Amino acid sequence: MNESKTILTITGSDSTGGSGVQADIKLISQLGGYAVSAITSITVQNTLGIQQFYDLPAQVVSGQIEAIINDVQPQIVKIGMVRRVDVLDVIIEALSKYRPRYIIYDPIVYSSKGERLMEDDVVSQIRQRLLPICTLVIEERHKAHGESNAYASAIAAFLSQGDDLEEAKSKARKFVTELENRHLGLQGRSRELYEEFIRQLEQHLTTNSDVAFYADCLNVSPRYLAQVCKREGQLSPKQIIDSHLLHEIEKELDATRKTVQQIAYDFGFSSQAHFAKFFKNLKGMTPSEYRKK
């Protein structure tokens, strides 16, 4: 392994590959460098955003860094997502002791979806203790998922090829612009899935109002269906189901002479009382009061 081409990335894992350690390895390799890594946090995420974090213990992060530095001695280190002060402590300790030639920090405070990724105490400690030992801090940008991450990784890759800092920054800007123009980001299927959810809802509305039923029909988890509905319809699946159900019930109450009890059974309610409670919660009146009005 050519030491001058080796870049240590210390950051989180991104399931989509659009940012984090996966994106670093891919991009650095594409530009002719060799990426080694230490993972700080594992995320549960998709194209709709981050649902959960698992921050690795500080001693595990320290062990990863020490194992790589002792063996490979990379001269370029790129730092991304750090969410805990004790993890920051071991990173700073290793970098202060080893003193690589370049330390590039890509501030990961917010995700591209606007999710805050670290607490104020971590941000404060980073400003006081990490920034002073960095060669370069990238200004955080939010135009697209992984954009600032790609810029920082590209700088690291060009530095590994012998470019000076200004030349590496210039080449990295050009490279990231080309990536943006090619629109290579991962695309989810939220719009397609949402439309299919609405079709399934219209088909099964009178027989089933359970979110899990529709998630099973679409072969996705209820949590993912909730994310899709929130993004595409700005409502939860249950709110969408209830809204459609209410609309159809109103049509029945307006256009037919069926009894309230018959309409309740037609729409799958277990009793007239259950039906009346559902209707009143959404409309502020009972079905009978609605008809009179």
N, C-alpha and C positions, 0 to 999 in steps of 0.2 A: 504494500500500500504506500503510495506517495504521500509523505507527511504534509507537504505544501498544499495538496489538493483536499486534505481532510478537514471537514467542518463538523463541529459538535453543535447540535441543536438541542437546546433545553427548553421543552415546551409541553403543551398538552396534546392529547390524542383527539382527532376529529374524525368521527365515524364516516363522514361524507367524503373525506379526502380533499376538501376544498381549502383547508387551513391546517394548522398544527403540524405534528411530526410527519404525518403521511404526505402532506403537500411539500414540506421541506425536503424530504428524501427524494420525492419525484422530481422537483424542480432543480435541486442541486445536481442530481444525477444527469438530468437533461442538459445541463450546462457544463458537464464534464468534471464536476467535483465528486467527492465521496463523502456522503453524510453518515455520521454516527450520531447516536441520540441518547438522551436521558429524558424520560417521560415524567412530567410533574402531576398530571391529572388526566383521568379518563372521563370522557363525556358521553352521555347518551343523547344523541342528536340526529337529525335528518335535515332535509332542505327546508323544513318549517321552523327549525330553531333547536335550541338546547333544552332538554327536559330534565337532565340530572347530571350531577358531577360526582366523581369519586376522586378525591385528592389523595395522591399517594403519600404515605408517611415520609417524613423528612429523611429518616435513615435509609429508606429505599432509594430516594432521589440521590442522596449523598453517595450511596453504594454504586449506583449507575455511573455517576460522574467520575468517581475515583477509579473505577475499573477501566473506563475509557482513557482518562488522562494519564494514568500510570503506564498504560500499554501503548497507546497510539500517539499521545502528546500533540493533539491538534492545535494549531496556532490561531485558528479562527473559531470563535464561539458566538453562536446566535441564540438569543434568549427571547422566548415568547411568553406564554401564559404562566404566571406564577400567582397562586391564589392564597398562599399561606405564609405568614411571617417566618415560621420555623423552616419552611422550605427555602425561603429567600435567604435565611441565615446560612444554610449549608452551601448554597450556590455562591454567595459572596465569599465565604470562607475558602472554597476551592479556587475561585478565580483570583483572589488576593494572594493565595499561596503559590499558585502555578503561573499566573501572569501571562496569559496568551497574548499574542501580538495585537489581535483585534477582538473587541467585544462589541457586538451589535445587538441592541435591544429594540424590539418591536413592541411598544406598549399595547397590551391587550386588556383594556379596561372595559370596553363595551364590545359586544358582538355586532355583526352587520345587521341583526334584527333589533338592536337597541338594548339587548339584555346586559345588565351590569354583571361583570364577571369577577370582580374582586371588591373587598370591603375597603373602607377609608383608611384603616390602619395599615393595610398592605400597601396602598398607594403612597401613603406618607413615608413608609420605610423605604420604598423603592426610590422615591425622590431624594431622600436623605443619604442613602447608602449605596444603592446600585448605580444610579446615574453618574455619580462622580468617577466611577472606574470604567465607564463605557467609552468606547471610541466613537460610537455613533448612536444616536437615538432617532428613530424614525417617527415622524409626526403621524399620529394615528388618523386614518381616513376610513370612511364608511361607504364608499361608492358601491363596492361589491364585496361579497364574502371572500376573504382571503387575499384581498388586493394588497394591503400593507404588508402582510406576511410574505407574499410573493416578491415584493420589492426588496424587503430585507434579506430574503434568501438569495435573491439574484445578486445583491451587493456582495454577500459573503462568497458566492461562487466566483464572481469576477476577481475579488481580492485573492482567492486561492490560486488564481491563474497568474498572479504577479502584477495586476493593475494597482495603481495607487487609489486612494480613497475617492477622489473626485472623478477619476475615470470610471471606477466601478459604479459609482452613483449614476453617472451619465448613461452607461450601458444598461444598467438595471431599469432606469426610467423607460428607455426605448423598448426593452424586452417586455416589460409589464404592459406598455401601451399595445404592443403587438398581441399579447395574450388577450387583452380586453377586446380588441377588434375581432378576434377569432371566436369569441363567445364560447369558451371551452368549459364553462362551469356546469356542474351537475344540475339537471333539471328534474324536479319532482313531478308527481302526477296528481297534485292536489285538485286542480280545476276539473280534470277528467273524472276523478273519483267523486268529487262533490256533485257533479251533474248526474253520475250514476246513482248516487245516494238519493237524489231527488226523484229519479225515475223509479227506484225501488220503493220509495216512500209513497208515491202516487199509486203504485200497484198494490201495496200491502197495507195501506193506511187503516182500512176498516177492520183489519184482523190483527194487526200488531203495532204497538207503539213503544216497543222496547228497544233501546239503543243497541244493546248487545245483539239483538236479532239482525239489525241492519249491518252491524259490523261483520257478523258472520256471513251475511249475503255477499258482502264486498271482499271477504277474506282478508280483513285487516283487524287490528286490535281496536277496542272502543276508545283507547287513548289517542290513537292516531286519527281515528274518525273525528274526535273532538278537536284535534289540532286543525284538521282540514276545514271543518265547519267554521271554526273561529277565524281562520284566514280568509276563506272564500265567502262566507255568509255573515261574519261578525256575530254569530250566535252559536250557542252550544247545540249539539245534535238534538237534545231533549227539547230545547226551545223551538227548534225548527219543526220537529215532529208535532209539538203541541200547537204551533201556529197553523200548520197545514190542517191538522185535525179540527181545530176551532173553525177555520174557514169552511170546511166541508159540512160541519154541524150547522153552522149558520145558514148555509144554503138549504139544508134539509128543513130546518125550522121555518124558513121563509117560504119555501116552495111546495111543501107537502102538508097533508093533514094528519100525518102520523102522530101518534101520541108521543109525549116526551119519553115514556118508558120504552116504546118501540124503537125510537131513535137511539136511545141509550144502548139497547141490545144490538142494534145494527152496527154500531161503532165499537163493539167489543167491550163495553163497560159491564162490570159484574152486577151492578144494581143501578136503579134510578138515582139513589142517593149519591153514589160514587160519581155518576155522570153530572149531577147538579153541582156537586162540590168542585169538580174539574172546571165546569163552565163558569161558575161564579168566581173562582180564583183568577181566571183570565179576563172575564168581561165585567166583573163587579155586580152581576145580577144573575138570577137563576134562569134556566131555559124558559120557564113559564113567564117570568117577568119580561124576558127578551121578546117573546111572542106578543105579549100585550102591548109592548112599546112599539 
